[in-house]
């Protein structure tokens, strides 16, 4: 586990104080009895405090933690009795090293009762996010996916999605929806009434368990949408724990307001400056981790009301239980979570599609993003998601006839791709957000084979994988109306050239490494 637990960080600060006391002795050329006693006393208190700390807080969560703390206290008392200064100084150095090493070796080992028995989704080696380097995420709206709008009905589509080739199923919020100030007839998924229950319209918790088990058995990872910024207005915390919420000047629980015209009256803003709020939130998240999910898509994950230390604390508590994938709805890399949105990339694609920007702004954005965040950042790229579809327009409305070209760019240029449910069959309507609006799965445009080929292209070619697993995108031309690059890893090479205008373009290859005989992926021709 890479993240340092808060209590270990605090211990380091306490230890620093004791080291300062000890230096009072070491700063003199000669050693007086008083200075020696001061150093001895500092070491004694340090050892005794660490022993109590370990006993009370059970650092490492191992069964022998309390015994370890008690043992250290006994040693401290023994030193106090013998007053063996030299032995104490030498032993402290070595004993502390071994204790810290023991903590680091066992700190990520959960209680046996907490072990997750759900079968692993795949046999891929490594941990998140790297094991998703060549993967595709698929967003699922349970309400709109089938006429029934249930977990059981959706599970019947798993074989088709397996054939499509996607690896990660992101389920939009599955919690009960608040009724107070509800928007529309069915309300917003993002106004949760209870974090540890499922929306009865979708089925029962056992139905969800069955879906999760079936998905895992077929090799999918399942992440759920999590809403940390706010609850619904009638969430039980509003009455049971009003101290969890942010209040206005009149003392009323306030709501989320993105702009004067984008007000969500059905929400209640949470105060994550309160450690009890964060503790309760993490406890609710643990319910689903224990149930067997593989991670979270974090709504408004790094917004102005969400401190990153919430996720540091959440990862410290939950990552030891199971390897989890953490995806933030966030336009920049957080370095605390596993993945984030490349939302500016989608905005620029829209501008290119309408002619407001030249296509080479897309290459420039990738260069800037890597310059700021490095190649290890996992950035999710997409041409659509639930927000864009409902509030901005379908891919056909936003990208026009260039839709397939932009989609191919998403899969090959940078990051890891997302497919919104229905995109693979040419979703041509804006799905209603607060009403029942079933997706039509007729695929009149025959797009599913196209998306299937893109998913396979991504999976089978490490050159275009996400993060530092993939090859560096190197420009191969200088036409501002064309995006052309080469990516290569250990002999696997992918060359992509996109004319993102409505006119024919001439391209002069400026990079010699791109010259040669190549096979066109879609046609198979040389």
VENGIJO-V747644 format. One record per residue. N is the residue number from 1. PHI is phi in radians with two decimals (none if undefined). BURIAL is b if it has 24 or more other ideal C-beta (glycine too) atoms within 12 Angstrom, else e. D_CENTER is the distance of its C-alpha to the mean C-alpha in Angstrom with 2 decimals. Layout:
N,PHI,BURIAL,D_CENTER / N,PHI,BURIAL,D_CENTER
This chain:
1,none,b,15.27 / 2,-1.45,e,14.85 / 3,-1.50,b,14.41 / 4,-1.34,e,17.89 / 5,-1.06,b,18.56 / 6,-1.02,e,20.17 / 7,-1.23,b,23.44 / 8,-1.24,b,23.85 / 9,-1.11,e,23.41 / 10,-1.15,e,26.01 / 11,-1.06,b,28.30 / 12,-1.06,e,28.27 / 13,-1.22,e,29.54 / 14,-1.08,e,32.19 / 15,-1.07,b,33.22 / 16,-1.09,e,33.68 / 17,-1.08,e,36.20 / 18,-1.16,b,38.14 / 19,-1.10,e,38.17 / 20,-1.10,e,39.70 / 21,-1.09,b,42.39 / 22,-1.08,b,43.07 / 23,-1.16,e,43.57 / 24,-1.06,e,46.56 / 25,-1.36,b,48.45 / 26,-1.23,e,47.32 / 27,-1.33,e,48.22 / 28,-1.75,e,51.95 / 29,-1.28,e,54.24 / 30,-1.91,e,56.11 / 31,-1.92,e,54.74 / 32,-1.58,e,56.36 / 33,-1.10,e,56.27 / 34,-1.18,e,54.45 / 35,-1.18,e,51.65 / 36,-1.11,b,51.29 / 37,-1.12,e,51.04 / 38,-1.09,b,48.36 / 39,-1.12,b,46.20 / 40,-1.07,b,46.91 / 41,-1.11,b,46.05 / 42,-1.08,b,42.69 / 43,-1.16,b,41.78 / 44,-1.09,b,43.03 / 45,-1.12,b,40.98 / 46,-1.05,b,37.86 / 47,-1.14,b,38.31 / 48,-1.11,b,39.26 / 49,-1.10,b,36.30 / 50,-1.11,b,33.80 / 51,-1.13,b,35.56 / 52,-1.09,b,35.37 / 53,-0.97,b,31.71 / 54,-1.17,b,30.87 / 55,-1.19,e,33.09 / 56,-1.32,e,31.77 / 57,-1.66,b,28.03 / 58,0.91,b,28.10 / 59,-1.00,b,25.96 / 60,1.51,b,24.47 / 61,0.98,b,24.88 / 62,-1.55,e,27.56 / 63,-1.06,e,30.74 / 64,-1.64,e,32.93 / 65,-1.10,b,31.15 / 66,-1.08,e,33.82 / 67,-1.09,e,36.55 / 68,-1.06,b,35.20 / 69,-1.09,b,35.27 / 70,-1.11,e,38.78 / 71,-1.06,e,39.96 / 72,-1.15,b,38.94 / 73,-1.09,b,40.80 / 74,-1.11,e,43.87 / 75,-1.08,b,43.79 / 76,-1.07,b,43.63 / 77,-1.16,e,46.62 / 78,-1.09,e,48.45 / 79,-1.09,b,48.03 / 80,-1.09,e,49.34 / 81,-1.30,e,52.37 / 82,-1.45,e,53.16 / 83,0.93,e,52.29 / 84,-1.50,e,51.63 / 85,-1.09,b,50.06 / 86,-1.12,e,49.83 / 87,-1.08,e,48.45 / 88,-1.12,b,45.79 / 89,-1.08,b,44.71 / 90,-1.20,e,44.43 / 91,-1.14,b,42.78 / 92,-1.00,b,40.16 / 93,-1.06,e,38.88 / 94,-1.33,e,38.59 / 95,-1.14,b,37.62 / 96,-1.10,b,34.70 / 97,-1.04,e,33.35 / 98,-1.20,e,33.55 / 99,-1.15,b,31.98 / 100,-1.12,e,28.94 / 101,-1.09,e,28.70 / 102,-1.11,e,28.99 / 103,-1.11,b,26.16 / 104,-1.14,e,23.81 / 105,-1.34,e,24.88 / 106,-1.99,b,24.46 / 107,-1.09,b,21.86 / 108,-1.80,b,19.09 / 109,-1.70,e,21.56 / 110,-1.37,b,21.26 / 111,-1.01,e,24.38 / 112,-1.09,e,25.94 / 113,-1.19,e,25.67 / 114,-1.60,e,21.87 / 115,-1.09,e,21.58 / 116,-1.52,b,19.80 / 117,-1.72,e,22.38 / 118,-1.17,b,20.44 / 119,-1.01,e,21.08 / 120,-1.09,e,18.45 / 121,-1.16,b,17.27 / 122,-2.46,b,18.59 / 123,-1.79,e,20.55 / 124,-1.04,e,18.45 / 125,-1.46,e,18.75 / 126,1.56,e,16.20 / 127,-2.20,e,12.78 / 128,-1.15,b,9.20 / 129,-1.55,b,8.38 / 130,-1.10,b,12.12 / 131,-1.30,b,13.36 / 132,-1.86,b,11.77 / 133,-0.98,b,13.66 / 134,-1.87,b,16.22 / 135,-1.71,b,14.46 / 136,-2.17,b,14.35 / 137,-1.65,b,12.17 / 138,-2.19,b,14.57 / 139,-1.53,b,14.27 / 140,-2.08,b,16.69 / 141,-1.83,b,18.78 / 142,-1.00,b,20.77 / 143,-1.03,b,23.46 / 144,-1.69,b,24.33 / 145,-1.21,b,23.80 / 146,-2.36,b,27.20 / 147,-1.02,e,30.39 / 148,-1.30,e,29.79 / 149,1.15,b,26.22 / 150,-2.23,b,25.47 / 151,-1.05,b,23.28 / 152,-1.10,e,26.41 / 153,-1.19,b,27.22 / 154,-1.12,b,23.82 / 155,-1.04,b,24.02 / 156,-1.22,e,27.10 / 157,-1.54,b,25.09 / 158,-1.01,b,23.06 / 159,-1.03,e,25.82 / 160,-1.16,e,25.77 / 161,-1.22,b,22.02 / 162,-1.13,e,22.56 / 163,-1.16,e,25.34 / 164,-1.09,b,23.22 / 165,1.82,b,21.10 / 166,-1.19,b,17.52 / 167,-1.94,b,15.29 / 168,-2.00,b,12.28 / 169,-1.78,b,13.37 / 170,-1.71,b,11.27 / 171,-1.58,b,13.71 / 172,-1.01,b,14.30 / 173,-0.79,b,15.24 / 174,-1.92,b,17.72 / 175,-1.44,b,19.16 / 176,-1.01,b,22.75 / 177,-1.75,b,23.32 / 178,-1.05,b,25.41 / 179,-1.70,e,28.97 / 180,-1.17,b,29.92 / 181,0.97,b,30.01 / 182,-1.04,b,28.43 / 183,-1.54,b,27.96 / 184,1.15,e,29.93 / 185,-1.43,e,31.07 / 186,-1.77,b,27.93 / 187,1.47,b,25.72 / 188,-1.58,b,22.18 / 189,-1.00,b,19.32 / 190,-1.63,b,17.63 / 191,-2.20,b,20.46 / 192,-1.19,b,19.79 / 193,-1.60,b,22.96 / 194,-2.72,b,21.68 / 195,-1.29,b,18.24 / 196,-2.00,b,19.73 / 197,-2.56,b,21.63 / 198,-1.92,b,21.46 / 199,-1.08,b,23.17 / 200,-1.05,e,26.70 / 201,-1.15,b,27.04 / 202,-1.56,b,24.54 / 203,2.29,b,26.31 / 204,-1.82,e,26.21 / 205,-1.12,b,23.77 / 206,-1.22,e,25.71 / 207,-1.09,b,25.19 / 208,-1.15,b,21.43 / 209,-1.00,b,21.95 / 210,-1.11,b,24.12 / 211,-1.08,b,21.68 / 212,-1.07,b,18.96 / 213,-1.12,b,21.65 / 214,-1.11,b,22.97 / 215,-1.09,b,19.67 / 216,-1.10,b,19.09 / 217,-1.07,e,22.74 / 218,-1.57,b,22.38 / 219,1.69,b,19.56 / 220,-1.52,b,16.59 / 221,-1.70,b,13.15 / 222,-2.17,b,12.45 / 223,-2.03,b,9.39 / 224,-1.96,b,10.64 / 225,-1.27,b,10.41 / 226,-2.15,b,10.55 / 227,-1.96,b,12.90 / 228,-1.54,b,13.01 / 229,-1.28,b,15.29 / 230,-2.82,b,18.26 / 231,-1.91,b,19.98 / 232,-1.28,b,22.83 / 233,-1.19,b,26.27 / 234,-1.96,b,27.54 / 235,-1.09,b,24.75 / 236,-1.11,b,26.73 / 237,-1.14,b,25.26 / 238,-1.01,b,27.20 / 239,-1.66,e,30.45 / 240,-1.40,e,29.60 / 241,-2.43,e,27.59 / 242,-1.07,e,28.44 / 243,-1.23,e,27.56 / 244,-1.35,b,23.83 / 245,-1.99,b,24.33 / 246,-1.50,b,25.17 / 247,-2.10,e,28.77 / 248,-1.50,e,30.85 / 249,-1.08,e,34.22 / 250,-1.58,e,35.99 / 251,1.57,e,33.84 / 252,-1.58,e,32.16 / 253,-1.06,b,28.53 / 254,-1.64,b,27.07 / 255,-2.29,b,24.80 / 256,-1.43,b,22.23 / 257,-2.40,e,24.10 / 258,-1.35,e,22.47 / 259,-2.88,e,26.02 / 260,-1.00,e,29.57 / 261,-1.84,e,29.20 / 262,-2.15,e,25.63 / 263,-1.98,e,26.13 / 264,-1.96,b,24.46 / 265,-1.15,e,27.27 / 266,-1.48,b,25.66 / 267,-1.94,b,23.01 / 268,-2.32,b,23.45 / 269,-1.24,b,21.50 / 270,-1.55,b,20.16 / 271,-1.82,b,21.17 / 272,-1.49,b,18.52 / 273,-1.24,e,21.15 / 274,-1.43,e,22.69 / 275,-1.07,e,21.48 / 276,-1.20,e,22.66 / 277,-1.10,b,20.32 / 278,-1.11,b,17.29 / 279,-1.09,e,18.92 / 280,-1.16,b,19.50 / 281,-1.09,b,16.00 / 282,-1.14,b,14.65 / 283,-1.09,e,17.64 / 284,-1.17,b,16.86 / 285,-1.14,b,13.33 / 286,-1.09,b,15.18 / 287,-0.94,b,17.48 / 288,-1.37,b,15.07 / 289,-1.14,b,13.85 / 290,-1.09,b,17.59 / 291,-1.27,b,18.18 / 292,2.10,b,16.25 / 293,-1.14,b,13.03 / 294,-1.88,b,10.47 / 295,2.74,b,7.21 / 296,-2.35,b,6.05 / 297,-1.70,b,5.87 / 298,-1.70,b,6.78 / 299,-1.11,b,10.17 / 300,0.92,b,11.66 / 301,-1.07,b,8.73 / 302,-2.35,b,10.85 / 303,-1.34,b,14.16 / 304,-1.23,e,17.46 / 305,-1.77,b,17.43 / 306,-1.97,b,14.08 / 307,-1.31,b,14.72 / 308,-1.15,b,12.17 / 309,-1.22,e,14.17 / 310,-1.06,b,12.97 / 311,-1.32,b,9.57 / 312,-1.07,b,11.84 / 313,-1.20,b,13.97 / 314,-1.12,b,11.53 / 315,-1.19,b,10.26 / 316,-1.07,b,13.97 / 317,-1.41,b,15.01 / 318,-1.80,b,12.75 / 319,-1.05,b,11.81 / 320,-1.12,b,15.60 / 321,-1.31,b,16.00 / 322,-2.81,b,13.94 / 323,-1.17,b,11.67 / 324,-2.13,b,8.23 / 325,-1.83,b,5.18 / 326,-2.04,b,1.92 / 327,-2.02,b,2.20 / 328,-1.79,b,4.93 / 329,-1.30,b,8.46 / 330,-2.62,b,9.77 / 331,-1.42,b,12.56 / 332,-2.40,b,12.27 / 333,-1.30,b,10.46 / 334,-1.64,b,9.68 / 335,1.16,b,10.20 / 336,-1.82,b,8.70 / 337,-1.91,b,4.95 / 338,-1.45,b,4.51 / 339,-2.59,b,4.83 / 340,-2.57,b,6.80 / 341,-1.41,b,9.88 / 342,-1.66,b,13.22 / 343,-1.19,b,15.07 / 344,-1.16,b,18.17 / 345,-1.09,b,18.66 / 346,-1.18,b,19.20 / 347,-1.06,b,21.49 / 348,-1.19,b,23.50 / 349,-1.06,b,23.89 / 350,-1.06,b,25.46 / 351,-1.14,e,27.73 / 352,-1.20,b,28.80 / 353,-1.08,b,29.54 / 354,-1.58,e,31.83 / 355,1.51,e,33.47 / 356,-1.24,e,32.41 / 357,-2.29,b,30.84 / 358,-1.38,e,31.81 / 359,-0.96,b,29.50 / 360,-1.19,b,29.26 / 361,-1.14,b,27.04 / 362,-1.23,b,24.17 / 363,-1.14,b,24.99 / 364,-1.12,e,25.40 / 365,-1.14,b,21.97 / 366,-1.05,b,20.39 / 367,-1.05,e,22.71 / 368,-1.13,e,21.81 / 369,-1.13,b,18.04 / 370,-1.19,b,18.61 / 371,-1.07,e,21.25 / 372,-1.36,e,19.01 / 373,-2.03,b,15.84 / 374,1.39,e,17.37 / 375,-1.51,b,16.81 / 376,-1.37,e,14.02 / 377,-1.10,b,11.47 / 378,-1.75,b,9.36 / 379,-1.97,b,10.26 / 380,-1.50,b,10.30 / 381,-1.87,b,14.00 / 382,-2.92,b,15.99 / 383,-1.85,b,19.38 / 384,-2.76,b,18.56 / 385,-2.70,b,16.29 / 386,-1.09,b,17.59 / 387,-1.18,b,18.19 / 388,-1.07,b,19.97 / 389,-1.09,b,21.97 / 390,-1.37,b,23.22 / 391,-1.87,e,23.82 / 392,-1.98,e,24.49 / 393,2.59,b,25.78 / 394,-1.21,b,25.43 / 395,-1.09,b,24.87 / 396,-1.23,b,28.65 / 397,-1.20,e,29.27 / 398,-1.50,b,26.97 / 399,-1.99,b,27.52 / 400,1.04,e,30.90 / 401,-1.24,e,32.45 / 402,-1.50,b,29.94 / 403,-0.92,b,27.18 / 404,-1.22,b,27.36 / 405,-1.15,b,27.65 / 406,-1.14,b,24.55 / 407,-1.13,b,22.61 / 408,-1.13,b,23.89 / 409,-1.04,b,22.92 / 410,-1.02,b,19.27 / 411,-1.37,b,19.39 / 412,-2.01,b,21.35 / 413,-1.44,b,20.91 / 414,-2.98,b,17.44 / 415,1.26,b,13.77 / 416,-2.10,b,12.64 / 417,-1.57,b,14.18 / 418,-2.11,b,13.75 / 419,-2.06,b,16.81 / 420,-1.43,b,17.56 / 421,-0.94,b,19.78 / 422,1.75,b,23.32 / 423,-1.01,b,22.79 / 424,-1.23,b,24.06 / 425,-2.09,b,27.30 / 426,1.33,b,27.81 / 427,-0.90,b,26.53 / 428,-2.04,e,29.07 / 429,-2.31,e,28.75 / 430,-1.42,b,26.58 / 431,-1.22,b,25.36 / 432,-1.08,e,26.56 / 433,-1.51,b,23.88 / 434,-1.97,e,26.02 / 435,-2.29,e,28.38 / 436,-1.36,e,28.67 / 437,-2.67,b,28.51 / 438,-1.20,b,28.25 / 439,-1.25,b,27.05 / 440,-1.66,e,29.98 / 441,-1.85,b,29.46 / 442,-1.34,e,32.70 / 443,0.91,e,31.34 / 444,-1.14,e,34.52 / 445,-1.60,e,33.30 / 446,1.11,e,32.50 / 447,-1.49,b,29.00 / 448,-1.02,b,27.40 / 449,-1.04,e,29.04 / 450,-1.12,b,27.77 / 451,-1.16,b,24.09 / 452,-1.06,b,24.76 / 453,-1.20,b,26.21 / 454,-1.16,b,23.27 / 455,-1.09,b,20.82 / 456,-1.17,b,23.43 / 457,-1.00,b,23.95 / 458,-1.10,b,20.34 / 459,-1.18,b,20.29 / 460,-1.60,e,23.77 / 461,-2.20,b,23.68 / 462,-0.97,b,21.74 / 463,-1.02,b,23.11 / 464,-1.90,b,20.63 / 465,-1.27,b,17.48 / 466,-1.42,b,14.37 / 467,1.11,b,14.12 / 468,-1.39,e,17.24 / 469,-1.26,b,17.91 / 470,-1.54,b,19.37 / 471,-1.40,b,22.54 / 472,-1.19,b,23.05 / 473,-1.29,b,23.99 / 474,-1.90,b,27.62 / 475,-1.12,b,29.76 / 476,-2.18,b,32.90 / 477,-2.63,b,34.74 / 478,-2.24,e,35.68 / 479,-1.41,b,36.17 / 480,-1.16,e,34.23 / 481,-1.65,b,34.20 / 482,-2.24,b,32.57 / 483,-1.93,b,29.23 / 484,-2.38,b,30.01 / 485,-2.69,b,28.25 / 486,-2.17,b,28.32 / 487,-2.27,b,25.58 / 488,-2.54,b,26.74 / 489,-2.48,b,25.65 / 490,0.83,e,28.36 / 491,1.54,e,30.70 / 492,-1.54,e,28.29 / 493,-2.23,b,28.84 / 494,-2.22,b,27.66 / 495,-1.95,b,29.56 / 496,-2.16,b,28.53 / 497,-2.34,b,30.88 / 498,-2.17,b,30.32 / 499,-1.63,b,33.01 / 500,-1.79,b,31.16 / 501,-2.14,b,34.45 / 502,-1.56,e,37.15 / 503,-1.99,e,39.70 / 504,-1.14,e,40.53 / 505,-2.26,e,39.47 / 506,-1.75,e,40.97 / 507,-2.19,b,38.81 / 508,-1.80,e,40.18 / 509,-1.28,e,38.12 / 510,-1.74,e,38.01 / 511,-1.92,e,36.14 / 512,-1.09,e,38.49 / 513,-1.15,e,35.79 / 514,-1.55,b,35.08 / 515,-1.37,e,38.72 / 516,2.37,e,40.01 / 517,-1.72,e,40.05 / 518,-2.28,e,36.83 / 519,-1.87,e,35.91 / 520,-1.25,e,34.48 / 521,-1.11,b,31.52 / 522,-1.35,e,32.31 / 523,-1.72,e,36.09 / 524,1.44,e,36.56 / 525,-1.44,e,39.32 / 526,-1.44,e,40.00
